């Protein structure tokens, strides 16, 4: 469509309204048993916007959303966008201190939540400083809560029209929380232009068009699922089939049954799919292209050869910086993250201490900045010190070690930050340590990444514990971990150690622990 580069249309509200006219009753989102058309997106979104007015939500207010990959998540997102409020996307696995931090840091007064997660909210009610209303999707009757309780289904009783809000591409559309390293998770403030370019990047580099059918198995509370896939689908006038949860055994069946042509994959998803038994459906589908992050030459070739996928595209991105790198299938070297999308971004590889540019093919820290205003995050919610720290010397510091070859191809090498990447989630070692220090008998603890058994599944989590005395039971600590941590952050390996290796200034030397590996673990729950 000829309006892709017209910045006056770079808002979700504008895209919803224009596509509702152009594509009307064409399916936008298909679920397991439910469909939302382009026209429905506008009508239901307008009803939700009116419901938000009834809840006392003002434009630019932050509103929490803790919903699954369902029609209700989409309706809620449409409504917030049409209203002019800001979506605070919350990981549905969050509980305890992880969840209270997000709600307090964002100062969200209203939360849309699945009924099955309502108990997570009630368990931390005394710690919540701003929340006063929960809007429950599902069975809300009988919930005893210190908050006002409303039901999401109430939106159906409101008008299906809503005046266009005064929103520009410079305004905030969303806040997503990403892992901290030496502190708690940070809320990434995402302008409309930033999230629009997530979608435009998919259209530009993967050839998404209105005839495509996008297969979405990643969670909508992350930028990949919501913006790189669903928003891209909407911008292009395509159709998405959205799974509530990823299922490796259903992957091929879904491709064939729903005639899906394009998808995005994390290494974890691809690894689990490749681990399935060979099937007569392996090449009996229409999938033509998929993205893959992280990527490797072996995984790219395996996906192409086994499933007959014509194009597997490597890429690199973060919630803060968009997707500045895309590989070109057949041109970019296998295993490369790609080259910079230089229409909107510029990149460097620098010495991690001095910020001086390193030589070609030399390993350094990857730094980046936008050419287009508001094509990046605006900062971190209520954390100006962390914003300044990330933007040192007017470049955003990713904390990743890479190298760039003579052709401008970028290759990921390792993480510099003390952050763990597991099954598509960034995990803060600080938050794991803070939570497990609450277990009786733990004197000191260090959480760190160790390699996963299965290629492409990124890291596993290991903890080294200095016990108060010999009575510490690691099985009890594991059970405690399940209670206080999101499932993706629960450590797999536990090691008892008399003291943690430290620098002269008292900093834990996690690289020493990583090198010692998992063989020294006293408990492996994998």
C-alpha positions in Angstrom: 0.0 0.0 0.0 1.3 3.5 -0.8 0.8 4.9 2.7 3.5 2.7 4.3 6.0 5.6 4.6 3.5 8.4 5.5 4.4 9.1 9.1 1.0 10.6 9.8 -0.4 7.1 9.5 2.2 5.5 11.8 -0.3 5.0 14.7 -2.2 1.9 15.6 -5.5 3.8 15.6 -4.9 5.1 12.1 -4.0 1.6 10.8 -7.1 0.0 12.4 -9.4 2.6 10.9 -7.9 2.6 7.4 -7.7 -1.2 7.1 -11.3 -1.6 8.4 -12.4 0.4 5.4 -10.0 -1.3 2.9 -10.4 -4.9 4.1 -13.7 -4.8 5.9 -14.9 -8.4 6.5 -11.6 -10.0 5.7 -10.3 -12.1 8.7 -7.5 -10.2 10.5 -7.1 -12.7 13.4 -8.1 -16.4 13.5 -8.0 -18.3 16.7 -8.8 -21.9 17.6 -12.6 -21.4 17.1 -12.9 -17.6 16.8 -12.3 -15.0 14.2 -11.9 -11.2 14.2 -12.3 -9.3 11.0 -10.8 -6.0 10.1 -14.2 -4.4 10.7 -14.5 -6.2 14.0 -11.1 -4.7 15.1 -12.6 -1.2 14.7 -16.0 -1.9 16.2 -14.9 -4.0 19.1 -11.9 -1.7 19.7 -14.3 1.2 19.9 -16.5 -0.6 22.4 -13.4 -1.3 24.6 -12.4 2.4 24.2 -15.8 3.5 25.6 -15.5 0.9 28.4 -12.1 2.4 29.3 -13.8 5.8 29.6 -16.3 4.2 31.9 -13.4 2.9 34.0 -12.0 6.4 34.3 -9.0 5.9 32.0 -7.6 9.0 30.5 -5.5 9.3 27.3 -1.8 8.4 27.9 -2.7 6.5 31.1 -0.8 3.3 31.6 -3.1 0.2 31.6 -1.8 -3.3 32.5 -2.8 -6.2 30.3 -2.1 -9.8 31.5 -4.0 -11.8 29.0 -3.3 -14.9 26.9 -3.0 -15.2 23.1 -6.8 -14.8 22.7 -9.3 -12.7 20.9 -9.7 -10.7 24.2 -6.0 -9.7 24.2 -6.5 -8.3 20.6 -9.7 -6.5 21.5 -8.1 -5.0 24.5 -5.1 -3.8 22.5 -7.3 -2.4 19.8 -9.4 -0.5 22.4 -6.4 0.9 24.2 -5.0 2.1 20.9 -8.2 3.7 19.7 -8.7 5.4 23.1 -5.1 6.7 23.3 -4.2 4.9 26.5 -0.9 3.0 26.8 -0.7 -0.8 26.8 1.5 -2.2 29.6 2.1 -5.7 28.3 2.7 -8.1 31.2 4.2 -11.6 30.9 1.5 -14.1 32.1 4.1 -16.1 33.9 4.9 -13.2 36.3 4.1 -13.6 39.9 5.3 -12.4 43.3 8.0 -9.7 43.3 8.3 -9.8 39.5 4.7 -8.9 39.1 4.5 -6.3 41.9 7.5 -4.5 40.5 5.9 -4.1 37.0 2.6 -2.9 38.4 4.3 -0.4 40.9 6.9 0.8 38.4 4.3 1.5 35.7 1.8 3.0 38.2 -1.0 1.2 36.4 -4.3 1.8 38.1 -6.3 -0.6 35.9 -5.3 -4.2 35.0 -7.0 -6.5 32.5 -6.3 -10.1 33.7 -7.2 -13.7 32.9 -9.3 -15.2 35.7 -6.7 -17.9 36.2 -4.0 -15.3 37.0 -6.2 -13.3 39.4 -4.8 -15.2 42.3 -1.3 -13.8 41.4 -2.7 -10.3 41.9 -4.4 -11.1 45.2 -1.3 -12.7 46.6 0.6 -9.4 46.3 -2.3 -7.0 47.0 -0.7 -5.5 50.0 2.4 -4.6 48.0 0.6 -2.8 45.2 0.7 1.0 45.5 -1.5 2.2 42.6 -3.7 -0.6 41.3 -7.4 -0.1 42.2 -9.4 -2.0 39.5 -9.0 -5.4 37.9 -11.0 -6.3 34.8 -11.3 -10.1 34.7 -11.5 -12.1 31.5 -13.4 -15.3 32.3 -15.2 -16.3 35.5 -15.0 -13.4 37.9 -17.8 -14.3 40.2 -16.8 -15.0 43.8 -13.4 -13.3 43.6 -12.8 -11.7 47.0 -10.5 -8.7 46.3 -9.5 -5.4 47.8 -9.8 -4.0 44.3 -12.8 -3.1 42.3 -13.6 -6.1 40.1 -15.2 -5.7 36.6 -15.7 -8.2 33.9 -14.1 -7.9 30.4 -17.4 -9.0 28.7 -18.9 -5.7 29.8 -17.3 -4.0 26.9 -19.9 -5.6 24.6 -22.6 -3.3 26.0 -20.9 -0.1 24.9 -21.2 1.9 21.7 -19.2 0.6 18.6 -18.0 4.1 17.6 -15.3 6.3 19.1 -14.0 9.7 18.1 -10.5 9.6 16.7 -7.9 10.4 19.4 -5.2 13.1 18.8 -2.3 10.6 18.6 0.9 11.0 16.6 3.8 8.7 15.8 5.7 10.5 18.6 3.3 9.4 21.4 3.7 6.4 23.6 1.8 3.3 22.5 3.2 0.6 24.7 5.4 -0.3 27.6 7.1 -3.7 27.7 9.3 -5.0 30.5 12.7 -6.4 29.7 15.3 -8.0 31.9 17.5 -6.0 34.2 21.1 -7.0 34.9 22.2 -5.3 38.1 18.7 -4.4 39.0 15.0 -5.2 38.4 13.3 -5.4 35.0 13.0 -2.1 33.1 9.9 -0.8 31.4 10.7 0.1 27.8 8.7 3.1 26.6 7.7 2.5 23.0 6.4 5.3 20.7 4.0 4.5 17.9 6.8 5.0 15.3 9.0 2.5 17.0 6.4 -0.2 17.0 5.2 0.6 13.5 8.8 0.0 12.3 8.7 -3.5 13.9 5.8 -4.3 11.5 7.3 -2.4 8.5 10.5 -4.4 8.9 8.7 -7.7 8.5 6.9 -6.3 5.4 10.1 -5.0 3.9 12.5 -7.9 4.6 10.1 -10.9 4.5 7.9 -9.8 1.7 4.7 -9.9 3.8 1.6 -9.0 1.7 -2.1 -9.1 1.9 -2.2 -12.7 0.4 -0.1 -14.1 3.3 -1.3 -16.0 6.3 0.9 -15.4 9.4 1.4 -18.2 11.9 1.8 -16.7 15.4 2.9 -19.0 18.2 4.9 -16.5 20.2 3.2 -14.6 23.1 1.5 -11.3 22.3 2.9 -9.7 25.4 6.3 -9.6 23.6 7.3 -7.4 20.7 7.9 -10.3 18.3 4.4 -11.7 18.5 2.5 -8.4 18.8 4.4 -6.0 16.6 6.7 -8.0 14.2 3.8 -10.4 13.5 0.3 -9.3 14.4 0.8 -5.5 13.7 2.7 -6.4 10.5 -0.2 -8.5 9.5 -2.6 -5.6 10.1 -0.4 -3.1 8.2 -0.1 -5.4 5.2 -3.8 -6.4 5.2 -2.9 -10.1 5.7 -4.5 -12.7 8.0 -3.0 -14.2 11.2 -3.7 -17.5 12.8 -2.8 -17.2 16.5 -2.2 -20.1 18.8 -2.9 -19.7 22.5 0.3 -21.6 23.2 3.0 -23.0 21.1 2.8 -26.8 20.5 5.7 -28.5 18.6 3.5 -31.5 17.9 0.8 -29.3 16.3 3.1 -27.1 14.3 3.0 -29.0 11.0 -0.7 -29.8 11.3 -1.5 -26.1 11.8 0.6 -25.2 8.8 -1.3 -27.5 6.5 -4.8 -27.1 8.0 -4.7 -23.3 8.0 -2.7 -22.8 4.8 -0.1 -20.7 6.6 2.7 -19.1 4.6 4.9 -17.1 7.0 6.0 -17.3 10.6 8.6 -16.0 13.1 10.5 -18.4 15.2 12.8 -18.3 18.2 15.6 -20.8 18.3 13.7 -22.6 21.0 10.6 -23.0 18.8 12.7 -24.2 15.8 14.7 -26.6 17.9 11.6 -28.2 19.4 10.0 -28.5 16.0 13.1 -30.2 14.5 13.1 -32.6 17.5 9.7 -34.0 16.5 9.6 -37.3 14.7 9.8 -37.2 10.9 6.3 -37.0 9.3 4.6 -37.2 5.9 3.6 -33.6 6.6 7.2 -32.3 6.7 6.9 -30.8 3.2 3.1 -30.9 2.8 2.4 -27.2 3.6 2.7 -23.8 2.1 5.1 -22.1 4.5 7.5 -20.1 2.3 9.5 -18.0 4.8 10.3 -17.8 8.5 12.5 -15.6 10.6 14.9 -17.2 13.1 16.6 -15.6 16.1 19.1 -16.6 17.3 20.3 -18.3 14.1 22.9 -20.8 13.2 24.1 -22.3 9.9 23.1 -25.8 11.0 19.6 -24.8 12.1 18.9 -22.8 8.9 20.0 -25.7 6.7 18.0 -28.2 8.8 14.8 -26.2 8.5 15.2 -25.8 4.8 16.1 -29.4 4.0 13.6 -31.1 6.3 10.6 -28.8 5.8 11.3 -27.4 2.3 11.1 -23.8 3.5 12.4 -21.6 0.7 13.8 -18.8 2.9 15.0 -18.8 6.6 15.8 -15.2 7.6 18.2 -14.4 10.5 17.8 -11.1 12.3 18.8 -9.3 15.4 16.7 -7.0 17.7 15.7 -5.9 21.2 12.6 -4.4 22.6 14.5 -1.1 23.1 16.0 -0.8 19.6 13.6 -2.5 17.1 15.0 -5.0 14.5 18.0 -3.1 13.0 19.5 -6.2 11.3 18.0 -8.6 8.8 19.7 -11.3 6.8 19.0 -11.8 3.1 18.5 -15.5 2.3 21.0 -16.7 -0.2 23.2 -13.6 0.1 24.0 -13.2 3.8 26.5 -15.7 5.1 24.9 -18.6 7.0 24.7 -17.9 10.7 24.8 -14.1 10.2 22.3 -11.8 11.9 22.2 -9.8 8.7 23.1 -6.3 7.7 21.8 -3.0 9.1 18.5 -1.6 7.9 20.3 1.6 7.1 17.2 3.5 6.0 16.3 3.8 9.7 19.4 2.7 11.8 23.1 3.0 12.1 25.4 0.7 14.0 29.0 0.4 15.3 31.1 -2.3 17.0 33.2 -0.6 19.7 35.5 -1.4 22.6 33.3 -2.1 25.6 35.4 0.1 27.9 36.4 3.0 25.6 33.6 3.1 23.0 36.3 3.4 20.3 35.4 1.7 17.0 37.2 -1.7 16.7 38.7 -3.1 13.5 36.8 -5.1 10.9 36.1 -8.7 12.2 37.3 -7.7 15.6 34.9 -8.6 18.5 33.4 -5.7 20.4 30.1 -4.3 21.8 27.3 -3.7 19.4 25.9 -0.1 19.7 23.2 1.4 17.6 21.1 4.6 17.1 18.1 5.6 15.0 18.1 7.8 11.9 14.4 8.4 12.2 13.1 10.2 15.3 11.0 8.1 17.7 12.2 4.9 15.9 13.6 3.7 19.3 12.4 3.5 22.8 11.9 6.9 24.5 13.5 5.6 27.7 12.9 3.3 30.7 9.8 3.9 32.9 10.8 5.9 36.0 14.5 4.9 35.6 16.3 8.0 34.1 19.6 6.7 35.4 19.2 3.4 33.4 18.2 5.3 30.3 21.3 7.5 30.5 23.5 4.5 31.2 22.2 2.7 28.1 22.7 5.8 25.9 26.3 6.4 26.8 28.1 8.6 24.2 24.9 9.0 22.3 24.8 5.3 21.2 22.5 2.7 22.7 24.7 -0.1 24.2 23.2 -3.5 23.6 25.5 -5.4 25.9 26.1 -7.9 23.1 29.5 -8.9 21.7 29.5 -9.1 17.9 31.8 -8.8 14.9 31.2 -7.2 11.5 32.8 -8.6 8.3 33.9 -6.6 5.2 30.5 -7.0 3.7 28.7 -5.4 6.7 27.4 -8.8 7.9 27.0 -8.9 11.7 27.7 -12.1 13.7 26.6 -12.5 17.3 29.4 -13.8 19.5 28.2 -13.7 23.2 26.5 -11.6 25.8 28.5 -9.0 27.7 25.6 -8.2 30.1 24.9 -10.4 33.1 21.6 -11.5 31.6 20.3 -15.0 30.9 18.4 -15.8 27.7 16.2 -18.9 28.1 13.4 -20.1 25.8 12.8 -16.6 24.3 12.8 -14.8 27.6 15.4 -12.4 29.0 15.9 -13.2 32.6 17.5 -11.0 35.2 20.0 -12.9 37.4 19.5 -10.1 40.0 15.7 -10.9 40.2 16.4 -14.6 40.6 18.9 -13.9 43.3 16.7 -11.5 45.1 13.8 -14.0 45.2 15.8 -17.0 46.3 17.6 -15.0 49.1 14.2 -15.1 50.8 14.6 -18.9 51.4 15.7 -19.7 54.9 19.2 -21.1 54.9 20.6 -19.2 51.9 23.4 -16.8 52.9 24.6 -15.8 49.4 23.6 -16.8 45.9 24.7 -16.3 42.3 22.5 -17.0 39.3 24.1 -17.4 35.8 23.7 -18.9 32.4 25.0 -22.2 31.3 24.7 -23.8 27.9 21.5 -25.8 27.1 21.6 -29.4 26.0 19.6 -28.8 22.8 21.0 -26.5 20.2 19.0 -23.4 19.6 17.3 -23.4 23.1 19.8 -20.7 24.3 20.7 -20.9 28.0 19.8 -22.9 31.1 19.8 -21.3 34.6 22.2 -22.4 37.2 22.6 -21.1 40.8 25.5 -21.4 43.2 24.5 -21.2 46.8 26.5 -20.4 49.9 24.4 -22.0 52.7 24.1 -20.7 56.2 24.8 -24.3 57.5 24.6 -27.9 56.4 20.8 -28.1 56.9 19.9 -26.5 53.5 17.9 -28.9 51.4 18.2 -28.2 47.6 15.0 -30.0 46.8 13.2 -27.7 49.2 14.9 -24.7 47.5 13.7 -26.0 44.1 10.1 -26.2 45.4 10.4 -22.7 46.7 11.8 -21.5 43.3 8.6 -22.8 41.7 6.5 -20.8 44.1 8.3 -17.4 43.8 9.6 -17.4 40.2 8.0 -17.4 36.8 8.3 -20.9 35.3 10.9 -19.7 32.7 13.2 -18.4 35.5 13.2 -21.5 37.7 16.8 -22.7 37.8 17.6 -26.2 36.4 21.0 -26.6 38.2 21.7 -26.0 41.9 25.2 -26.1 43.4 26.3 -25.7 47.0 29.6 -23.9 47.4 31.5 -22.7 50.5 32.1 -19.2 49.1 31.5 -17.3 45.9 34.5 -16.3 43.8 34.8 -12.5 44.0 37.0 -9.7 42.7 39.0 -7.5 45.2 36.1 -5.1 45.1 33.6 -7.8 46.1 31.9 -8.4 42.7 31.0 -12.0 42.1 33.1 -13.6 39.3 30.3 -15.4 37.4 32.6 -16.2 34.5 34.5 -18.5 36.9 31.3 -20.2 37.9 30.2 -20.6 34.2 33.5 -22.1 33.2 33.3 -24.7 36.1 30.0 -25.8 34.4 27.1 -28.0 35.3 29.2 -31.1 36.2 29.6 -29.6 39.7 25.9 -29.3 40.2 24.5 -31.0 43.3 20.9 -31.0 41.9 19.7 -31.2 38.3 15.9 -30.9 38.0 15.9 -31.2 34.2 
